[in-house]
Amino acid sequence: MVDTYILDLLVIGLLLLIVTLGSGWISRLPLSFALIYLVVGIFLGPYGFGLIQLRRDDVFNAEFLERIAELVVIISVFSCGLKIVRPLKFGIWDITARLIGFLMPISIFALAAVGKFFLGMNWGEAILLGAILAPTDPVLASEVQLTDTNDQDELRFGLTSEGGLNDALAFPFVYFGIYALKDPNWDNWLKNWLLVDLIWAIAAGIVMGIIVAKAIVWLDKKVQKRRRADELMEDFIAISIIFLTYSLTEIVNGYGFLAVFVAGLVAQRSYHDPERPLAQLGFIEKLEKLLEVGTILILGTILLVQPMLNYAFQSLMVIVLLFFVIRPVGVWISTIGKRPLDSPGRTLHSGTRWLLGWFGIRGVGSLYYLAYAFGNGLKGEPAEQISWITYTTIVFSVIVHGITSTPLMKWYEKHIVTRQKPHIPATIDEFE
């Protein structure tokens, strides 16, 4: 009898070989790699060969899901930071401020209202659902994000910066929902939430992202002047920045996701040799793609038909309202008066605004928050309800956004990008 672990390696190896060799064809089709991984994951789960089972005898290994999702998110948000070379000026980051400052709260509280008034949840459960599903995903959205450090497109920049930041800045509301689940009397914990989980954790994340990244880059430069590191090992500097920034920030109760994104921005701006960040970005993106395979495979293996059917109507209501009402309307409201950087005399193209609204991709970030909630008090019927709504929403996003991203981005490049080419300085020295 062949060990199941060996069979898992065999299947994953074959999958990687097939998608790699076929990537030239797949990238031209209305088909995402994540959709392929999801389908393979379903076949590897209980409805197929049963080779990967996070659910055994009604016991769900949520901690494993949390850790692998956490790892892929921190690597992905660092990659988002490395891609962005825009000056750190409010006018240039205006689209990001709008998507984070207006759109995300709109999404959280609109989803919470759906949970409260249509799904029978209390406010704690409803806000937790909103916080889990509100953030867009930096992992699965790579096809609509910045392609490299020379890409200055407004739509791609907005989606990249939003994906890098909102996975961190939804965390206060996840905590809010968890606290409300444990203690319905908000007066007992609201002050602590405001001071620690909102103000301190965000501030600590920003400060630690700057300090740790700058310290590592400074040390790297000093050591490399004396004795150059092995060329094969140099890319591991990026991994050390990610892990040290995340862990040290979490130790001081800051938001590690936010710190790692900031660290990516700092690292991009701290090397005098422009090739160093590019080399790090290429290495990080490969690692991100590999971890994406594992995470979406796992999602496919934990899907069960009966629970999804039990909550199908509720899931459908959330999906329709989130993707076709809340996100598009929220983006439209958030971008009122927004002007392109290259044409300040006119407002943002309506096609760009609608695409910002459509590409609210949900994925690994939501999986992480859900698994985190499992380990911090979410249980029983609320856990079943929130989890199956979340899984179904992610599956819908993987399928529909995977199918539409390629043709819509081609349409965008052909009909909108050619009319508005932003001219943004590519050399930046804010952190020098």
Disulfide bonds with the S-S distance in Angstrom:
none
